[in-house]
Amino acid sequence: PLALDTMSDAQSEAILTAKSDYDAWTVDMYSGELLGYGTVEAGTELRIYAAGGNNAVDLIDGGGTVYRVWVDASGGWPQSIDGAATTDLFDGIMFAG
């Protein structure tokens, strides 16, 4: 059987805190439909909600808003989102290695 979409549940209890404001797609949490841009404000606490094979990661805030970002690992370490290092965007990222 084929999956209905490319995203898989990846819910995490780890809290990521936005270090600065940035724009990201908002996503309908039930259908996965991209709704438009929203601003994640500095200090917003987020959890990983879903991940996809296309490098997409959905993050959910305490109010239930889901934001989608695409993580780029092609430039080496650390990964980036829209050209910004993930370590510059979030506190609380845990790396294994």
N, C-alpha and C positions, 0 to 999 in steps of 0.2 A: 504493500500500500504506500501511497505518497502522502506526505504531510500537507496539510491545508495551507500552511505558510512557512516561511523560513526561520521564524523565531521559536525558541524553546524556553520554557521556564528555567530561570536561573536565579531564583530568589535567594537573597543573602541577608543575613542579620547584620553584616558589617555596614557601618554608617560612613558614607562619604560626605564631606562638607565642602561646598563650593567656596573656593578662595576668592573668586571675583565674579562679577556678572558675566554671563555669556548667553548667546542665543542658541536654541536647540529646537528641533521639531517637537511638537506635542503629538501624542499618539492616543487614540481611543483604546483604553485598556482591554476592551472586550473584542473588538474587531481587528485591532492592529492598524487601522487606517491612520495615515498621517493627516493631521488636522490643520497644521500651520505652525508658524514660529511662535515660541514663547521665550521669555527671559528667565533663566535660572539666576536668582539673585545671590550675591555673596552671602555666605552664612547659611544657605539652604542645606538642610540635611536630606540626603538621598540614599536609597538602597538600590542595589541591582535587582531588576525585576525580570528581565529576559535578555537573551543573547541570540544572535543569529550567525549563520555561516558567512554572511556578507560583511562581517566585522561590525555589525550593528549591535549596540547595547542599549537597552531600555532601562532608565533610571526612574524611580518613583519617589515623590516627595511625601511628606506627612499628610498632605491634603488630598492625596490620590491622583495628582497630576503626573502623567507619564511623559518623560522626555526621551527622545531617541538621539543618540550620538553615534558616529562612525569612528572607530578606533583604527588608526593607521600605524602599522608596525614596520612599514617598509623603510623608514629612515633610521632604523636601529633603536637603541635604548635611550630614553624611555619612549614609549608609544606616544602618539599625539592625536589630538582631536582638533580639526580645522587648523592645523599647523602649530598649535600650542601643546607643550608637553603635558601629559596627564598629571604629572607631579606638580605642575604650576597651576592646574585647574582645581585639584581636589586634595584635601587632607583626608587621611584614613585609608588610602590605597595600600593593600597588602600584596606583596610580591612573594612568590615562591621561587626557590632556586638554590 
